[in-house]
Amino acid sequence: MSPKNKGKFGKAKVSSVPETDEFLSTMDRIGRALKPHAMPLAVTCGVVALVVVAYTSWNWWHQRKLSAATEIYARALVLTHVPIRGADDAAPDQDAAKKAQRPPDPRGIPTEFATTADRARAVLSALEELADEYGDTDVGRQGLLLQGETLYQLGRYGDAAARYREYADGGGNDLTVLSAREGVAYSLEAKALAEKDAKARQTGLEQALKAFQAMQPQGDGPRRDEALYHQARVEKELGQVDQARKTLEQILTQHQDTPLKRDIEMRLSALSAK
């Protein structure tokens, strides 16, 4: 190798040493700068790690809980569609043939119920399990509406009103809450009409009227015409004929496109005849 080339090679080799030293020096300075903060940094990293682990664990547990709640709610919904024995018009032999062709349900869902009450009790049992185990979930709250409907079918009107009210008081989607309020009013009305004592019946109908008035208090709110229509029905039951007529006329004035127009006109005609 010529001295000229050797000089160039040597020069290049020597120039790399300061770069490495400079890199080491920089890291050393960073290390010295961070050394006083080593413990706080370690604590911070530990806390962050714990938070991440805790959130991941909670999210996994929450999803598992939600999945279990959904499974119970789905079973309750399926039970509501199980046929009642002899409820269809099929001949007995045709009905037996249908059952023979129906595969067994892997979830243990019955193929039929003897009565609607038996079916309602099975649905209610599943919903009570949902409420006991997962009542604090969104699915558990949704189950309150189905509980209300099922209890109504069983004639347990007071309990039905309580479930509907629990859902309505908890808030949520406006239309769903509106339906829950309607359920409260219907349940109170049914309970009142089932009373044999005249005074208890009167008191119950007054409670139902207040519930229908609270169903949709906003004049321009959805289903306001239906709420007024129900109020008029109960007012008539209470003997408040003039007020019932005014309420029905209010619907025709404020809600001219109501689909209840024909029913309202028929009721007005009946009230006028009386």
Phi, psi and omega in degrees: 000135182287154178303328181294311180293322179299322179295319180294316181297316179296322181295318179295321182293319181291328183291341180283340183293313179299327180295315179296315178299321180295320179297315179296321180295320179296315179296324179295318179296318179297318179298316179295325181291324183275344186303316179296338183258010185300313183294312177301321179295319179296318178297315180300313179298321178295318179295316178300316180298318179296320179297315180298315180296317181296317180295317180298317179295316180296317181297318178297315180295319180297315180295321178295318179296317180296321179295317179295319180295318180297323180297317179292318180296320179296321178296320178297319179295319179297320180298328180294342182256003177291131184293156176265136183302125178075010182282336180270176183267005183290149176292155182305318181292324177292321178297319178295323179294322178297317181296322181295327181278343185281121180290153179294143180278124181295343180270359180079021178288130178299152178279338179197166174236151181290321182220164176295328178294320177298318179295317180298321179294324178293318178298315181297323179299317178295320181290327177292324175297319178299316181293320182291319186269324188223034182296340182272002178267166177297323178294320177299319177295320179297328179296339179298323180294316179292326174299314179302315180296318182292317178296325176297317179298327180277358180081011178267071190293323179296316178294322179298315179299322180295319180293316179298319181293321178300319178292313183299320181291336180281351180076180181141206178302134186302315183291324179291319176297322178298318178295323178295319177297321177297320178299320177301311183295316179299318181295317179294322178295314180297321178297319180294316182292339179276350180288138177270332179281128185299319181293317179296323178296316180299313180298318180296320178293325177295322176294320179295320179299316178298322180293321178290328176293328179275352182302309178215088183284344182280128183298329180253015181282162178296143178062023177298322180296323178293319179299317178294323179298316177296321179300317180296321179300312183289323177301320178296319178297328180279357181087007180272068188296314181298318180293323177298318179297317180297320181294318179294319179293328177298322179297313182296330180282315186269340182226072187293337181262015183298136176290353180270007187305313182296316179297320180296316180297323178294318179293321178297320179296319179294319179294322179293321179296323180290000000 
